[in-house]
Amino acid sequence: MEPKSGPGKQYGEGYKYVSYGLTFAGGVIVFTLGGLWVDRRLGVVPLFTVAGTLVGAVLGFLSVYRRLEAERIGQRRKKDGAG
């Protein structure tokens, strides 16, 4: 059983949201670099770089959104079960 509040609890919550931001940024960076690599290999305009950036942004957003929704649903279930 974890304490509801106390010293250090806020730091854990903050780090969780920092990890969400890093997940989003990491997805964008990885797909952008992948698109850049494909563009350089094929010698084309930055078509795949732009596409990779968009795909990375969408997938990163969806990943963070799904994690936040799962957290929200878990909190709602915990609240309904306790009340």
N, C-alpha and C positions, 0 to 999 in steps of 0.2 A: 504494500500500500504506500503510495507516494504522498508526501505532504502537499496540501493545497497551496500553501505559500510559505515563503521563508527565504533566507539569504541564498542567493545564487539561482533561484528559480527563474528570475527574469532573464538572466544571461542565457540559460538554456533555450528559452523561447526566442530570444534574439538570434542566436546562432542558427536555429532552425530556419528562420526567414532569410538569413544570409546565405544558407545553403540553397534555398530556392532561387535566389538571384544568381548564384554561381552556376546552378544547373541551366538556367536560361541562357546566361552569357556563354557558357561552355558549348551549348548546342549551336548557338549562332557562330561562334568562332570556328568550331570543327567543320561545320558545313560550308562556311565561307572559304576556309583554307582548302577544303576538298574541291570546291568549285574552281578556285584559283589554280589548283594543280591540274585539273582537267583542261581548263582554258589554255594553260601553258603547253600541255602535252599536245593538244589539237591545234594550237596556234590560231585560235579564234578570238573574237571580241569578248569582253567580259560577260558573256551570256551565262555561263555556268557559275560564275562568281555571284552574280545577282540572284540567279535561281537558288544557289546553295544558301545564300544569306536569307532569302525568303523562306525556304524550307526549314532551315535551322531555327528561325524565329517562330514559325508556326509550331514546329514540333516541341521546341523549348517551352512555348506558352502552354501547349496542351499538357505537357508533363507537369508543369507547375500547377496548372488548373486542376488536374486530376488529383494531385497530392493534397491541395487545399480543400477540395470537395470531400475527399476521404476523411480528412481531419475534421471538417465541419460535421459530417455525418456521424463520425465517432463521438464527437462532443455531444451532439444531440441525443444519441442513444444512451450515453452515459448519464446525461441530465434526466432523460425520461425514465431510465431504470432506477435512478436514485430518488426520484420524486414520486 
